[in-house]
Amino acid sequence: MDWKFTSEKDLANTFNNTIDPFWEEQVSRGHFAGKGDVDVHYAWCIPDTPRSTIVISSGRIESYLKYKELVFDLYQNGFAVFILDHRGQGLSGRMTHDPQHGYVAHFDDYVDDLVYFTQNIVVPKQQGRLQLLCHSMGGAIGALTLLRLPTLFSKAVLASPMFGIKPALPNWLANSLITAGLAVNKLRKQQSGYFFGQTPYIAYPYSLNKLTHSKTRYGLFRALYDEERRIQLGGVTTEWLCAAHGAMNTIEKSAGAITTPSLVLSADNDAIIDNKRQRRVVGQMPNARLVVIEKAYHEIFTESDDLREEAMTKVLDFLAAT
């Protein structure tokens, strides 16, 4: 199918003249009280006669504001789109004394929010089939959601899913470091604290980034976070890492029960995700197809045009197929 995608060429002007006005005119926003009364923010848009309805589960540190280009592309190609900011990041509420702490008590809290969002906000407005699109940490949340409610979504796309993270440590060492980090926080009488080596938000220059080959898209991402400081997030807390470790182990042990037809995009040069573990997990998913995006860094949906268009074409072909 002949899909239409935005281009890196003159992308700043495209944002000013097309994407930002689209967000002002076509995208609605809201929020709900998630588990424990944490404020969860979301956005949505519905074109005329949509092909299907897509729910986006984004990655760590991300906000729906970072997804403006992707949401625009999906809408232009006839898809209704709903996206939420996970608790503890983006525009959603924080749960610790430091708003930059990457924190969650348990990944099931993310899943509870996503399920509530889907069932109570998306489904009443749904047109066509209900489909899931995930990136990175959002892929772990998505996989846990598919385990809990196998028939909620007709299809799922998992891009660079967080089924394992680098450095890939043996369980005993990971558990020892997490236990030590939790003990330090307890001694300090803190609800949460950065894991060893983690820091508040740092805007790394493009030359040091391992997220995307697109200097243009990386620059727009950093400019957004400079402008919208409330969405800035620092490194992970020991509590988040403990929750993530448990979630990834659950996903690997239960992968055979993830029966939703799924397309998994694996970024070949991913510096964040442990691709060996990721691909091992995908190999156990009975209805999953793995596609490796050669040379791609972690952020497949903000990659350079050649890599992004390859991935986006595979995604939309998969979602549009009957």
C-alpha positions, 0 to 999 in steps of 0.5 A: 500500500502507498503510505504517506510519511513525513520527512526529515527534510525541512521537518522544523517547518513541517512542524510549525506549518502542519504538525503543530496546527494539526495538534491544535485543531484535531487532537483532543486531550484529557486525564483520569485518576489512575491507580492510587489517584495518580493523574494520568494524561492522554491525547486522541484523534479520530479521522473520518472513517478510520481503518482501525483504532490504535492505542500507543504505549510509549517508552520510558521518559516519554510523553505523548508530546514526543509522539506528535510526528508519529500520531500525525502520520498515523492519522494521515494514513487513516488510523484513529490514535489514542496515547497516554503518558504513563504514570511518573512521566510526561504530563502525568502525575509523579509519585515521589519527592523528586519529579525527575525520579524514574519511578514505579512501584510495580509494572502492574500499576502501568498495566492497570492504567493502560487497561482502564484507559483502553476500556473506559476511554478508548473503547467508547470511541473505538471505530474498527478493530482495536490495536496496540502499538508499543515502544521500549518500556511500553512494549513490556507494559503491552506484553503484560497487558496481552497476558492479562487480557489476551483478547483485548487487542486484535493485533499488537506491534512491539517496537524495540520491546523491553524484554531485556536491558543492557548491560545483560547481568546474570540474575544473581548479580542484578538481584544483589545490586537491586537489593543493595540499592534498596537498602541504601534508600531505606537507610536514607529514609527515602521512598526512592533514589537513583540506581547506582550511576543514574542522574537527573535529566541530561541533554546529551549532544547528538554526537553522543546519542545512541537513540537515532541516526536522525540529527533533525529528529533528535534535535526536535526531541531535545528542543521539546524537552528544553521547552517543556521542562515538566516532562523532563525525567532523570535516570531510573530509581532502584525501585523502578529497576526492581519492578522492571526486573520482575516484569521482564522475568514474568514476560520471559516465563509466560511468553508462550501465553502471549497469543495476540497476533504480533509484529515485533520490530527489533533495532539491530544496533540497539544500545538500550535493549538486550536483543538476545533476550528480546529475540529469545522471548519473541521466539516463544510467542506463538503468533509473533513475527520478528522483523530486524531493522538493520542498522537502526538504533533504539528509537525506530519511530524517530530514526532517519527517513530510510530506516523509519519508513521501512519500519513504518511501512511494515507496521501499517501493512501489518495493522491494515491487513485483514 
